């Protein structure tokens, strides 16, 4: 039987987004981790279509965090 790799990692979410995730976790009687993992599995193909920061030309506007993050 395969064992799952359970590593702890801190993730930071905007307060409103975290509230929505918590609400959905409560509604489904699931953990926050389960909700985020399922969301990633559903969204990863779309996210992989996003350009890397290295693919964005210098004259294009950065997102609100900038390239330093």
PDB file of N, H, CA, C and O in Angstrom:
ATOM      1  N   UNK A   1       0.837  -1.180   0.000  1.00  0.00           N
ATOM      2  CA  UNK A   1       0.000   0.000   0.000  1.00  0.00           C
ATOM      3  C   UNK A   1       0.885   1.248   0.000  1.00  0.00           C
ATOM      4  O   UNK A   1       1.806   1.349   0.811  1.00  0.00           O
ATOM      5  N   UNK A   2       0.621   2.183  -0.884  1.00  0.00           N
ATOM      6  H   UNK A   2      -0.127   2.101  -1.543  1.00  0.00           H
ATOM      7  CA  UNK A   2       1.413   3.405  -0.979  1.00  0.00           C
ATOM      8  C   UNK A   2       1.053   4.362   0.160  1.00  0.00           C
ATOM      9  O   UNK A   2      -0.116   4.534   0.504  1.00  0.00           O
ATOM     10  N   UNK A   3       2.080   4.974   0.727  1.00  0.00           N
ATOM     11  H   UNK A   3       3.030   4.834   0.447  1.00  0.00           H
ATOM     12  CA  UNK A   3       1.831   5.969   1.773  1.00  0.00           C
ATOM     13  C   UNK A   3       1.918   7.349   1.154  1.00  0.00           C
ATOM     14  O   UNK A   3       2.689   7.572   0.221  1.00  0.00           O
ATOM     15  N   UNK A   4       1.130   8.270   1.672  1.00  0.00           N
ATOM     16  H   UNK A   4       0.504   8.089   2.430  1.00  0.00           H
ATOM     17  CA  UNK A   4       1.157   9.622   1.117  1.00  0.00           C
ATOM     18  C   UNK A   4       2.231  10.446   1.824  1.00  0.00           C
ATOM     19  O   UNK A   4       2.497  10.259   3.012  1.00  0.00           O
ATOM     20  N   UNK A   5       2.824  11.335   1.090  1.00  0.00           N
ATOM     21  H   UNK A   5       2.607  11.487   0.125  1.00  0.00           H
ATOM     22  CA  UNK A   5       3.843  12.239   1.617  1.00  0.00           C
ATOM     23  C   UNK A   5       3.132  13.425   2.253  1.00  0.00           C
ATOM     24  O   UNK A   5       2.480  14.201   1.554  1.00  0.00           O
ATOM     25  N   UNK A   6       3.248  13.575   3.553  1.00  0.00           N
ATOM     26  H   UNK A   6       3.778  12.945   4.121  1.00  0.00           H
ATOM     27  CA  UNK A   6       2.547  14.643   4.256  1.00  0.00           C
ATOM     28  C   UNK A   6       3.570  15.610   4.839  1.00  0.00           C
ATOM     29  O   UNK A   6       4.040  15.438   5.964  1.00  0.00           O
ATOM     30  N   UNK A   7       3.901  16.626   4.056  1.00  0.00           N
ATOM     31  H   UNK A   7       3.519  16.766   3.143  1.00  0.00           H
ATOM     32  CA  UNK A   7       4.821  17.663   4.513  1.00  0.00           C
ATOM     33  C   UNK A   7       4.049  18.907   4.869  1.00  0.00           C
ATOM     34  O   UNK A   7       3.109  19.286   4.169  1.00  0.00           O
ATOM     35  N   UNK A   8       4.439  19.544   5.953  1.00  0.00           N
ATOM     36  H   UNK A   8       5.202  19.236   6.522  1.00  0.00           H
ATOM     37  CA  UNK A   8       3.768  20.782   6.340  1.00  0.00           C
ATOM     38  C   UNK A   8       4.345  21.941   5.543  1.00  0.00           C
ATOM     39  O   UNK A   8       5.550  22.017   5.301  1.00  0.00           O
ATOM     40  N   UNK A   9       3.455  22.839   5.143  1.00  0.00           N
ATOM     41  H   UNK A   9       2.476  22.777   5.339  1.00  0.00           H
ATOM     42  CA  UNK A   9       3.852  24.017   4.375  1.00  0.00           C
ATOM     43  C   UNK A   9       2.907  25.142   4.746  1.00  0.00           C
ATOM     44  O   UNK A   9       1.694  24.947   4.820  1.00  0.00           O
ATOM     45  N   UNK A  10       3.461  26.310   4.978  1.00  0.00           N
ATOM     46  H   UNK A  10       4.447  26.468   4.918  1.00  0.00           H
ATOM     47  CA  UNK A  10       2.611  27.473   5.259  1.00  0.00           C
ATOM     48  C   UNK A  10       2.216  28.132   3.953  1.00  0.00           C
ATOM     49  O   UNK A  10       3.061  28.392   3.096  1.00  0.00           O
ATOM     50  N   UNK A  11       0.950  28.397   3.809  1.00  0.00           N
ATOM     51  H   UNK A  11       0.264  28.185   4.506  1.00  0.00           H
ATOM     52  CA  UNK A  11       0.433  29.111   2.653  1.00  0.00           C
ATOM     53  C   UNK A  11      -0.311  30.329   3.161  1.00  0.00           C
ATOM     54  O   UNK A  11      -0.951  30.277   4.212  1.00  0.00           O
ATOM     55  N   UNK A  12      -0.232  31.415   2.429  1.00  0.00           N
ATOM     56  H   UNK A  12       0.288  31.458   1.575  1.00  0.00           H
ATOM     57  CA  UNK A  12      -0.866  32.658   2.846  1.00  0.00           C
ATOM     58  C   UNK A  12      -1.916  33.058   1.823  1.00  0.00           C
ATOM     59  O   UNK A  12      -1.638  33.132   0.626  1.00  0.00           O
ATOM     60  N   UNK A  13      -3.123  33.315   2.307  1.00  0.00           N
ATOM     61  H   UNK A  13      -3.349  33.255   3.279  1.00  0.00           H
ATOM     62  CA  UNK A  13      -4.241  33.685   1.459  1.00  0.00           C
ATOM     63  C   UNK A  13      -4.794  35.020   1.908  1.00  0.00           C
ATOM     64  O   UNK A  13      -4.740  35.341   3.095  1.00  0.00           O
ATOM     65  N   UNK A  14      -5.326  35.807   0.984  1.00  0.00           N
ATOM     66  H   UNK A  14      -5.370  35.546   0.020  1.00  0.00           H
ATOM     67  CA  UNK A  14      -6.051  37.017   1.393  1.00  0.00           C
ATOM     68  C   UNK A  14      -7.203  36.597   2.318  1.00  0.00           C
ATOM     69  O   UNK A  14      -7.791  35.529   2.149  1.00  0.00           O
ATOM     70  N   UNK A  15      -7.505  37.440   3.278  1.00  0.00           N
ATOM     71  H   UNK A  15      -7.027  38.307   3.415  1.00  0.00           H
ATOM     72  CA  UNK A  15      -8.489  37.106   4.301  1.00  0.00           C
ATOM     73  C   UNK A  15      -9.824  36.650   3.713  1.00  0.00           C
ATOM     74  O   UNK A  15     -10.387  35.649   4.156  1.00  0.00           O
ATOM     75  N   UNK A  16     -10.330  37.376   2.723  1.00  0.00           N
ATOM     76  H   UNK A  16      -9.873  38.189   2.363  1.00  0.00           H
ATOM     77  CA  UNK A  16     -11.633  37.038   2.146  1.00  0.00           C
ATOM     78  C   UNK A  16     -11.593  35.672   1.450  1.00  0.00           C
ATOM     79  O   UNK A  16     -12.545  34.898   1.545  1.00  0.00           O
ATOM     80  N   UNK A  17     -10.500  35.381   0.755  1.00  0.00           N
ATOM     81  H   UNK A  17      -9.726  36.010   0.677  1.00  0.00           H
ATOM     82  CA  UNK A  17     -10.367  34.090   0.084  1.00  0.00           C
ATOM     83  C   UNK A  17     -10.311  32.955   1.117  1.00  0.00           C
ATOM     84  O   UNK A  17     -10.932  31.909   0.929  1.00  0.00           O
ATOM     85  N   UNK A  18      -9.574  33.167   2.191  1.00  0.00           N
ATOM     86  H   UNK A  18      -9.069  34.017   2.344  1.00  0.00           H
ATOM     87  CA  UNK A  18      -9.487  32.162   3.240  1.00  0.00           C
ATOM     88  C   UNK A  18     -10.857  31.904   3.865  1.00  0.00           C
ATOM     89  O   UNK A  18     -11.202  30.759   4.156  1.00  0.00           O
ATOM     90  N   UNK A  19     -11.626  32.955   4.068  1.00  0.00           N
ATOM     91  H   UNK A  19     -11.345  33.885   3.832  1.00  0.00           H
ATOM     92  CA  UNK A  19     -12.981  32.786   4.606  1.00  0.00           C
ATOM     93  C   UNK A  19     -13.833  31.938   3.667  1.00  0.00           C
ATOM     94  O   UNK A  19     -14.580  31.071   4.120  1.00  0.00           O
ATOM     95  N   UNK A  20     -13.724  32.182   2.366  1.00  0.00           N
ATOM     96  H   UNK A  20     -13.117  32.886   1.998  1.00  0.00           H
ATOM     97  CA  UNK A  20     -14.484  31.402   1.389  1.00  0.00           C
ATOM     98  C   UNK A  20     -14.062  29.931   1.406  1.00  0.00           C
ATOM     99  O   UNK A  20     -14.909  29.040   1.340  1.00  0.00           O
ATOM    100  N   UNK A  21     -12.762  29.680   1.496  1.00  0.00           N
ATOM    101  H   UNK A  21     -12.074  30.404   1.550  1.00  0.00           H
ATOM    102  CA  UNK A  21     -12.263  28.305   1.536  1.00  0.00           C
ATOM    103  C   UNK A  21     -12.747  27.625   2.818  1.00  0.00           C
ATOM    104  O   UNK A  21     -13.177  26.472   2.787  1.00  0.00           O
ATOM    105  N   UNK A  22     -12.677  28.336   3.940  1.00  0.00           N
ATOM    106  H   UNK A  22     -12.328  29.273   3.966  1.00  0.00           H
ATOM    107  CA  UNK A  22     -13.146  27.782   5.208  1.00  0.00           C
ATOM    108  C   UNK A  22     -14.641  27.474   5.148  1.00  0.00           C
ATOM    109  O   UNK A  22     -15.087  26.435   5.635  1.00  0.00           O
ATOM    110  N   UNK A  23     -15.404  28.372   4.555  1.00  0.00           N
ATOM    111  H   UNK A  23     -15.042  29.216   4.159  1.00  0.00           H
ATOM    112  CA  UNK A  23     -16.841  28.154   4.425  1.00  0.00           C
ATOM    113  C   UNK A  23     -17.123  26.892   3.606  1.00  0.00           C
ATOM    114  O   UNK A  23     -17.975  26.082   3.969  1.00  0.00           O
ATOM    115  N   UNK A  24     -16.400  26.741   2.507  1.00  0.00           N
ATOM    116  H   UNK A  24     -15.708  27.400   2.213  1.00  0.00           H
ATOM    117  CA  UNK A  24     -16.604  25.566   1.650  1.00  0.00           C
ATOM    118  C   UNK A  24     -16.163  24.296   2.361  1.00  0.00           C
ATOM    119  O   UNK A  24     -16.814  23.260   2.229  1.00  0.00           O
ATOM    120  N   UNK A  25     -15.070  24.357   3.111  1.00  0.00           N
ATOM    121  H   UNK A  25     -14.540  25.199   3.218  1.00  0.00           H
ATOM    122  CA  UNK A  25     -14.609  23.191   3.867  1.00  0.00           C
ATOM    123  C   UNK A  25     -15.655  22.778   4.897  1.00  0.00           C
ATOM    124  O   UNK A  25     -15.917  21.588   5.076  1.00  0.00           O
ATOM    125  N   UNK A  26     -16.246  23.747   5.566  1.00  0.00           N
ATOM    126  H   UNK A  26     -16.034  24.713   5.420  1.00  0.00           H
ATOM    127  CA  UNK A  26     -17.294  23.458   6.542  1.00  0.00           C
ATOM    128  C   UNK A  26     -18.517  22.870   5.846  1.00  0.00           C
ATOM    129  O   UNK A  26     -19.093  21.886   6.311  1.00  0.00           O
ATOM    130  N   UNK A  27     -18.906  23.477   4.735  1.00  0.00           N
ATOM    131  H   UNK A  27     -18.438  24.276   4.357  1.00  0.00           H
ATOM    132  CA  UNK A  27     -20.079  23.005   3.999  1.00  0.00           C
ATOM    133  C   UNK A  27     -19.921  21.551   3.570  1.00  0.00           C
ATOM    134  O   UNK A  27     -20.869  20.767   3.627  1.00  0.00           O
ATOM    135  N   UNK A  28     -18.709  21.203   3.138  1.00  0.00           N
ATOM    136  H   UNK A  28     -17.939  21.839   3.092  1.00  0.00           H
ATOM    137  CA  UNK A  28     -18.471  19.844   2.650  1.00  0.00           C
ATOM    138  C   UNK A  28     -17.977  18.897   3.746  1.00  0.00           C
ATOM    139  O   UNK A  28     -17.750  17.713   3.495  1.00  0.00           O
ATOM    140  N   UNK A  29     -17.813  19.424   4.957  1.00  0.00           N
ATOM    141  H   UNK A  29     -17.997  20.385   5.160  1.00  0.00           H
ATOM    142  CA  UNK A  29     -17.264  18.649   6.073  1.00  0.00           C
ATOM    143  C   UNK A  29     -15.914  18.041   5.685  1.00  0.00           C
ATOM    144  O   UNK A  29     -15.662  16.853   5.884  1.00  0.00           O
ATOM    145  N   UNK A  30     -15.054  18.900   5.125  1.00  0.00           N
ATOM    146  H   UNK A  30     -15.258  19.865   4.963  1.00  0.00           H
ATOM    147  CA  UNK A  30     -13.706  18.520   4.686  1.00  0.00           C
ATOM    148  C   UNK A  30     -12.686  19.461   5.331  1.00  0.00           C
ATOM    149  O   UNK A  30     -13.048  20.495   5.893  1.00  0.00           O
ATOM    150  N   UNK A  31     -11.431  19.095   5.242  1.00  0.00           N
ATOM    151  H   UNK A  31     -11.137  18.256   4.785  1.00  0.00           H
ATOM    152  CA  UNK A  31     -10.372  19.959   5.769  1.00  0.00           C
ATOM    153  C   UNK A  31     -10.020  21.046   4.757  1.00  0.00           C
ATOM    154  O   UNK A  31     -10.312  20.923   3.568  1.00  0.00           O
ATOM    155  N   UNK A  32      -9.388  22.110   5.248  1.00  0.00           N
ATOM    156  H   UNK A  32      -9.151  22.210   6.214  1.00  0.00           H
ATOM    157  CA  UNK A  32      -8.897  23.157   4.342  1.00  0.00           C
ATOM    158  C   UNK A  32      -7.915  22.550   3.343  1.00  0.00           C
ATOM    159  O   UNK A  32      -7.946  22.872   2.156  1.00  0.00           O
ATOM    160  N   UNK A  33      -7.051  21.677   3.831  1.00  0.00           N
ATOM    161  H   UNK A  33      -7.025  21.416   4.796  1.00  0.00           H
ATOM    162  CA  UNK A  33      -6.059  21.044   2.975  1.00  0.00           C
ATOM    163  C   UNK A  33      -6.726  20.276   1.835  1.00  0.00           C
ATOM    164  O   UNK A  33      -6.286  20.356   0.688  1.00  0.00           O
ATOM    165  N   UNK A  34      -7.777  19.539   2.148  1.00  0.00           N
ATOM    166  H   UNK A  34      -8.135  19.474   3.080  1.00  0.00           H
ATOM    167  CA  UNK A  34      -8.477  18.760   1.129  1.00  0.00           C
ATOM    168  C   UNK A  34      -9.057  19.674   0.056  1.00  0.00           C
ATOM    169  O   UNK A  34      -8.939  19.398  -1.138  1.00  0.00           O
ATOM    170  N   UNK A  35      -9.688  20.771   0.493  1.00  0.00           N
ATOM    171  H   UNK A  35      -9.783  20.996   1.462  1.00  0.00           H
ATOM    172  CA  UNK A  35     -10.292  21.723  -0.453  1.00  0.00           C
ATOM    173  C   UNK A  35      -9.221  22.315  -1.368  1.00  0.00           C
ATOM    174  O   UNK A  35      -9.414  22.375  -2.583  1.00  0.00           O
ATOM    175  N   UNK A  36      -8.099  22.751  -0.802  1.00  0.00           N
ATOM    176  H   UNK A  36      -7.942  22.702   0.184  1.00  0.00           H
ATOM    177  CA  UNK A  36      -7.033  23.365  -1.603  1.00  0.00           C
ATOM    178  C   UNK A  36      -6.422  22.340  -2.556  1.00  0.00           C
ATOM    179  O   UNK A  36      -6.131  22.668  -3.706  1.00  0.00           O
ATOM    180  N   UNK A  37      -6.224  21.111  -2.097  1.00  0.00           N
ATOM    181  H   UNK A  37      -6.460  20.845  -1.163  1.00  0.00           H
ATOM    182  CA  UNK A  37      -5.668  20.073  -2.973  1.00  0.00           C
ATOM    183  C   UNK A  37      -6.599  19.778  -4.146  1.00  0.00           C
ATOM    184  O   UNK A  37      -6.140  19.642  -5.280  1.00  0.00           O
ATOM    185  N   UNK A  38      -7.885  19.678  -3.886  1.00  0.00           N
ATOM    186  H   UNK A  38      -8.258  19.789  -2.965  1.00  0.00           H
ATOM    187  CA  UNK A  38      -8.840  19.427  -4.969  1.00  0.00           C
ATOM    188  C   UNK A  38      -8.896  20.609  -5.936  1.00  0.00           C
ATOM    189  O   UNK A  38      -8.974  20.424  -7.150  1.00  0.00           O
ATOM    190  N   UNK A  39      -8.854  21.825  -5.387  1.00  0.00           N
ATOM    191  H   UNK A  39      -8.791  21.976  -4.400  1.00  0.00           H
ATOM    192  CA  UNK A  39      -8.862  23.018  -6.240  1.00  0.00           C
ATOM    193  C   UNK A  39      -7.632  23.029  -7.152  1.00  0.00           C
ATOM    194  O   UNK A  39      -7.739  23.342  -8.338  1.00  0.00           O
ATOM    195  N   UNK A  40      -6.479  22.690  -6.604  1.00  0.00           N
ATOM    196  H   UNK A  40      -6.392  22.435  -5.641  1.00  0.00           H
ATOM    197  CA  UNK A  40      -5.251  22.639  -7.412  1.00  0.00           C
ATOM    198  C   UNK A  40      -5.382  21.601  -8.526  1.00  0.00           C
ATOM    199  O   UNK A  40      -5.039  21.876  -9.675  1.00  0.00           O
ATOM    200  N   UNK A  41      -5.875  20.418  -8.190  1.00  0.00           N
ATOM    201  H   UNK A  41      -6.154  20.195  -7.257  1.00  0.00           H
ATOM    202  CA  UNK A  41      -6.011  19.367  -9.197  1.00  0.00           C
ATOM    203  C   UNK A  41      -6.955  19.786 -10.329  1.00  0.00           C
ATOM    204  O   UNK A  41      -6.734  19.447 -11.492  1.00  0.00           O
ATOM    205  N   UNK A  42      -7.997  20.520  -9.977  1.00  0.00           N
ATOM    206  H   UNK A  42      -8.177  20.796  -9.033  1.00  0.00           H
ATOM    207  CA  UNK A  42      -8.937  20.999 -11.001  1.00  0.00           C
ATOM    208  C   UNK A  42      -8.359  22.145 -11.829  1.00  0.00           C
ATOM    209  O   UNK A  42      -8.660  22.259 -13.017  1.00  0.00           O
ATOM    210  N   UNK A  43      -7.539  22.986 -11.222  1.00  0.00           N
ATOM    211  H   UNK A  43      -7.294  22.893 -10.257  1.00  0.00           H
ATOM    212  CA  UNK A  43      -7.082  24.217 -11.876  1.00  0.00           C
ATOM    213  C   UNK A  43      -5.694  24.133 -12.500  1.00  0.00           C
ATOM    214  O   UNK A  43      -5.327  25.009 -13.283  1.00  0.00           O
ATOM    215  N   UNK A  44      -4.916  23.112 -12.177  1.00  0.00           N
ATOM    216  H   UNK A  44      -5.214  22.401 -11.541  1.00  0.00           H
ATOM    217  CA  UNK A  44      -3.500  23.134 -12.573  1.00  0.00           C
ATOM    218  C   UNK A  44      -3.264  23.242 -14.075  1.00  0.00           C
ATOM    219  O   UNK A  44      -2.324  23.920 -14.492  1.00  0.00           O
ATOM    220  N   UNK A  45      -4.078  22.602 -14.895  1.00  0.00           N
ATOM    221  H   UNK A  45      -4.841  22.051 -14.556  1.00  0.00           H
ATOM    222  CA  UNK A  45      -3.867  22.709 -16.354  1.00  0.00           C
ATOM    223  C   UNK A  45      -4.030  24.148 -16.830  1.00  0.00           C
ATOM    224  O   UNK A  45      -3.282  24.614 -17.690  1.00  0.00           O
ATOM    225  N   UNK A  46      -5.013  24.847 -16.266  1.00  0.00           N
ATOM    226  H   UNK A  46      -5.620  24.468 -15.568  1.00  0.00           H
ATOM    227  CA  UNK A  46      -5.217  26.261 -16.624  1.00  0.00           C
ATOM    228  C   UNK A  46      -4.066  27.120 -16.104  1.00  0.00           C
ATOM    229  O   UNK A  46      -3.587  28.008 -16.809  1.00  0.00           O
ATOM    230  N   UNK A  47      -3.626  26.862 -14.886  1.00  0.00           N
ATOM    231  H   UNK A  47      -4.016  26.141 -14.313  1.00  0.00           H
ATOM    232  CA  UNK A  47      -2.546  27.641 -14.286  1.00  0.00           C
ATOM    233  C   UNK A  47      -1.251  27.448 -15.069  1.00  0.00           C
ATOM    234  O   UNK A  47      -0.470  28.387 -15.220  1.00  0.00           O
ATOM    235  N   UNK A  48      -1.025  26.254 -15.560  1.00  0.00           N
ATOM    236  H   UNK A  48      -1.659  25.491 -15.438  1.00  0.00           H
ATOM    237  CA  UNK A  48       0.198  25.992 -16.333  1.00  0.00           C
ATOM    238  C   UNK A  48       0.227  26.749 -17.658  1.00  0.00           C
ATOM    239  O   UNK A  48       1.280  26.856 -18.285  1.00  0.00           O
ATOM    240  N   UNK A  49      -0.910  27.271 -18.085  1.00  0.00           N
ATOM    241  H   UNK A  49      -1.766  27.185 -17.575  1.00  0.00           H
ATOM    242  CA  UNK A  49      -0.963  28.084 -19.302  1.00  0.00           C
ATOM    243  C   UNK A  49      -0.466  29.503 -19.063  1.00  0.00           C
ATOM    244  O   UNK A  49      -0.139  30.211 -20.016  1.00  0.00           O
ATOM    245  N   UNK A  50      -0.404  29.927 -17.804  1.00  0.00           N
ATOM    246  H   UNK A  50      -0.669  29.352 -17.030  1.00  0.00           H
ATOM    247  CA  UNK A  50       0.049  31.283 -17.489  1.00  0.00           C
ATOM    248  C   UNK A  50       1.522  31.418 -17.847  1.00  0.00           C
ATOM    249  O   UNK A  50       2.287  30.473 -17.655  1.00  0.00           O
ATOM    250  N   UNK A  51       1.935  32.567 -18.361  1.00  0.00           N
ATOM    251  H   UNK A  51       1.314  33.335 -18.516  1.00  0.00           H
ATOM    252  CA  UNK A  51       3.353  32.747 -18.666  1.00  0.00           C
ATOM    253  C   UNK A  51       4.175  32.851 -17.383  1.00  0.00           C
ATOM    254  O   UNK A  51       3.698  33.338 -16.358  1.00  0.00           O
ATOM    255  N   UNK A  52       5.390  32.393 -17.464  1.00  0.00           N
ATOM    256  H   UNK A  52       5.776  31.997 -18.297  1.00  0.00           H
ATOM    257  CA  UNK A  52       6.338  32.550 -16.358  1.00  0.00           C
ATOM    258  C   UNK A  52       6.754  34.019 -16.282  1.00  0.00           C
ATOM    259  O   UNK A  52       6.664  34.736 -17.279  1.00  0.00           O
ATOM    260  N   UNK A  53       7.206  34.473 -15.121  1.00  0.00           N
ATOM    261  H   UNK A  53       7.279  33.891 -14.311  1.00  0.00           H
ATOM    262  CA  UNK A  53       7.690  35.855 -15.036  1.00  0.00           C
ATOM    263  C   UNK A  53       8.869  36.066 -15.977  1.00  0.00           C
ATOM    264  O   UNK A  53       9.124  37.192 -16.404  1.00  0.00           O
ATOM    265  N   UNK A  54       9.585  35.007 -16.301  1.00  0.00           N
ATOM    266  H   UNK A  54       9.378  34.093 -15.955  1.00  0.00           H
ATOM    267  CA  UNK A  54      10.700  35.106 -17.245  1.00  0.00           C
ATOM    268  C   UNK A  54      10.218  35.261 -18.685  1.00  0.00           C
ATOM    269  O   UNK A  54      10.975  35.696 -19.553  1.00  0.00           O
ATOM    270  N   UNK A  55       8.947  34.902 -18.938  1.00  0.00           N
ATOM    271  H   UNK A  55       8.333  34.548 -18.233  1.00  0.00           H
ATOM    272  CA  UNK A  55       8.373  35.019 -20.279  1.00  0.00           C
ATOM    273  C   UNK A  55       7.767  36.394 -20.539  1.00  0.00           C
ATOM    274  O   UNK A  55       7.463  36.735 -21.682  1.00  0.00           O
ATOM    275  N   UNK A  56       7.593  37.175 -19.488  1.00  0.00           N
ATOM    276  H   UNK A  56       7.840  36.897 -18.559  1.00  0.00           H
ATOM    277  CA  UNK A  56       6.968  38.486 -19.621  1.00  0.00           C
ATOM    278  C   UNK A  56       8.033  39.510 -19.987  1.00  0.00           C
ATOM    279  O   UNK A  56       9.081  39.584 -19.346  1.00  0.00           O
ATOM    280  N   UNK A  57       7.762  40.291 -21.012  1.00  0.00           N
ATOM    281  H   UNK A  57       6.911  40.230 -21.534  1.00  0.00           H
ATOM    282  CA  UNK A  57       8.722  41.306 -21.437  1.00  0.00           C
ATOM    283  C   UNK A  57       8.844  42.392 -20.377  1.00  0.00           C
ATOM    284  O   UNK A  57       7.886  42.670 -19.656  1.00  0.00           O
ATOM    285  N   UNK A  58      10.026  43.008 -20.279  1.00  0.00           N
ATOM    286  H   UNK A  58      10.805  42.782 -20.864  1.00  0.00           H
ATOM    287  CA  UNK A  58      10.296  44.023 -19.260  1.00  0.00           C
ATOM    288  C   UNK A  58       9.355  45.212 -19.320  1.00  0.00           C
ATOM    289  O   UNK A  58       9.065  45.818 -18.289  1.00  0.00           O
ATOM    290  N   UNK A  59       8.872  45.560 -20.507  1.00  0.00           N
ATOM    291  H   UNK A  59       9.108  45.067 -21.345  1.00  0.00           H
ATOM    292  CA  UNK A  59       8.006  46.734 -20.611  1.00  0.00           C
ATOM    293  C   UNK A  59       6.563  46.441 -20.218  1.00  0.00           C
ATOM    294  O   UNK A  59       5.743  47.356 -20.143  1.00  0.00           O
ATOM    295  N   UNK A  60       6.245  45.168 -19.967  1.00  0.00           N
ATOM    296  H   UNK A  60       6.911  44.424 -20.029  1.00  0.00           H
ATOM    297  CA  UNK A  60       4.896  44.829 -19.527  1.00  0.00           C
ATOM    298  C   UNK A  60       4.777  45.087 -18.026  1.00  0.00           C
ATOM    299  O   UNK A  60       5.743  44.932 -17.279  1.00  0.00           O
ATOM    300  N   UNK A  61       3.593  45.477 -17.604  1.00  0.00           N
ATOM    301  H   UNK A  61       2.808  45.603 -18.212  1.00  0.00           H
ATOM    302  CA  UNK A  61       3.360  45.767 -16.203  1.00  0.00           C
ATOM    303  C   UNK A  61       3.353  44.471 -15.391  1.00  0.00           C
ATOM    304  O   UNK A  61       2.715  43.493 -15.780  1.00  0.00           O
ATOM    305  N   UNK A  62       4.075  44.469 -14.249  1.00  0.00           N
ATOM    306  H   UNK A  62       4.593  45.264 -13.934  1.00  0.00           H
ATOM    307  CA  UNK A  62       4.092  43.326 -13.356  1.00  0.00           C
ATOM    308  C   UNK A  62       2.762  43.234 -12.612  1.00  0.00           C
ATOM    309  O   UNK A  62       1.988  44.190 -12.572  1.00  0.00           O
ATOM    310  N   UNK A  63       2.516  42.065 -12.024  1.00  0.00           N
ATOM    311  H   UNK A  63       3.145  41.289 -12.056  1.00  0.00           H
ATOM    312  CA  UNK A  63       1.344  41.987 -11.166  1.00  0.00           C
ATOM    313  C   UNK A  63       1.616  42.809  -9.909  1.00  0.00           C
ATOM    314  O   UNK A  63       2.700  43.375  -9.765  1.00  0.00           O
ATOM    315  N   UNK A  64       0.659  42.879  -9.009  1.00  0.00           N
ATOM    316  H   UNK A  64      -0.221  42.419  -9.126  1.00  0.00           H
ATOM    317  CA  UNK A  64       0.763  43.766  -7.849  1.00  0.00           C
ATOM    318  C   UNK A  64       1.941  43.444  -6.940  1.00  0.00           C
ATOM    319  O   UNK A  64       2.332  44.300  -6.146  1.00  0.00           O
ATOM    320  N   UNK A  65       2.527  42.244  -7.019  1.00  0.00           N
ATOM    321  H   UNK A  65       2.209  41.549  -7.664  1.00  0.00           H
ATOM    322  CA  UNK A  65       3.646  41.879  -6.155  1.00  0.00           C
ATOM    323  C   UNK A  65       4.987  42.289  -6.772  1.00  0.00           C
ATOM    324  O   UNK A  65       5.959  42.515  -6.051  1.00  0.00           O
ATOM    325  N   UNK A  66       5.037  42.383  -8.070  1.00  0.00           N
ATOM    326  H   UNK A  66       4.247  42.200  -8.655  1.00  0.00           H
ATOM    327  CA  UNK A  66       6.299  42.670  -8.738  1.00  0.00           C
ATOM    328  C   UNK A  66       7.121  41.409  -8.936  1.00  0.00           C
ATOM    329  O   UNK A  66       6.712  40.325  -8.520  1.00  0.00           O
ATOM    330  N   UNK A  67       8.251  41.541  -9.553  1.00  0.00           N
ATOM    331  H   UNK A  67       8.584  42.422  -9.890  1.00  0.00           H
ATOM    332  CA  UNK A  67       9.098  40.384  -9.867  1.00  0.00           C
ATOM    333  C   UNK A  67       9.905  39.910  -8.665  1.00  0.00           C
ATOM    334  O   UNK A  67      10.385  38.777  -8.663  1.00  0.00           O
ATOM    335  N   UNK A  68      10.065  40.746  -7.642  1.00  0.00           N
ATOM    336  H   UNK A  68       9.675  41.667  -7.643  1.00  0.00           H
ATOM    337  CA  UNK A  68      10.913  40.397  -6.515  1.00  0.00           C
ATOM    338  C   UNK A  68      10.342  39.258  -5.674  1.00  0.00           C
ATOM    339  O   UNK A  68      11.090  38.596  -4.954  1.00  0.00           O
ATOM    340  N   UNK A  69       9.075  39.022  -5.745  1.00  0.00           N
ATOM    341  H   UNK A  69       8.467  39.559  -6.330  1.00  0.00           H
ATOM    342  CA  UNK A  69       8.466  37.995  -4.894  1.00  0.00           C
ATOM    343  C   UNK A  69       8.575  36.636  -5.517  1.00  0.00           C
ATOM    344  O   UNK A  69       8.115  35.652  -4.938  1.00  0.00           O
TER     345      UNK A  69
END
